[in-house]
């Protein structure tokens, strides 16, 4: 690795860690994530009747509260599912850190996972982007307030969603441009991990599928990649989401009142229908799209009571304009190179992903799933 890309990466990581350490002082991990992360015993929520709050199948324990399915061995409890649509794997790093070093390790671990994601995005563009792309993308991601804030305030589900997107894109690009030997396995693993993180990853998969179909023409006549291993495309995602399937079956036999919370699939489907029919929930306005592209800091005022910020940042708008100009050039005078083709691919993928996410959920932390893709496009 040359000195210039290494310096750009180190500078981006220093800025990201500095923003995480010296700004957002009053931000802590949100309550429900904290409960899932470091309480050894989940809270007991009693409704009438008070019995039947959990059900055991050997080492498996089903509950109505987070985590909804756990594997309990001795005095240790490992979450298999956080709720009806979120797997427990993404909570394991924070839980391990808390078990080893105490509750104070939760936020640094979450921030550290964000730093790892910046490193991976930089590494991806070292292989498939232009010379200046890795440092530019790392800097954009490190200074994205939505990315910085939610890495400090939320658990691992969001970072695993973003990492799964990057893994699928990396494997796809390796197959398309280099005949990657492990492309099928990596794509299947990325799909499985994304769905395990949160079933709403299906929005990203739909955008991927549509973009792949629309961009099949956009590559050189290279040697074809190895044949698709369909068995891996089926088995790996099923293996990854098996904890959610086990939890679903286990809860069919759970004799306890269903709590009306967003952890239940029924309320999530109701919120989805309200969004599709024009109704909105708190923090789920279409105006969040303006905040996300204009100035994510402005969202935190009405949503969380933070100090009011202007909805538009001139620096962010200037950056958006420069990116749109670059995308326009890539389409107007197309070059058959992985870097230019990646720009065209992302310029189709990101609007599709954003459109589907706007149908499902408009909260800023859901829209933040496109942060990594945007940073790659900026690069």
Secondary structure, DSSP 8 states (H G I E B T S, - for coil): --HHHHHHHHHHHHHHHHHHHHS-TT----HHHHHHHH-SS------SS-S--EEEETTEEEESSSSSEEEEETTEEEEEEEETTEESGGGHHHHHHHHHH-TTHHHHHHHHHHHHHHHHHHHHHHHHS-TTHHHHHHHHHHT-HHHHHHHHHS-SHHHHHHHHHHHHHHHHHHHHHH--TTHHHHHHHHHHHHHHH-GGGHHHHHHHHHHHHHTTTSS----------HHHHHHHHHHHHHHHHHHHHHHHT--S----STTSHHHHHHHHHHHHTT---TT--TTHHHHHHH-GGGHHHHHH------S--HHHHHHHHHHHHHHHHHHHT---SHHHHHHHHHHHHHHHHHHHHHHH---HHHHGGGHHHHHHHH-
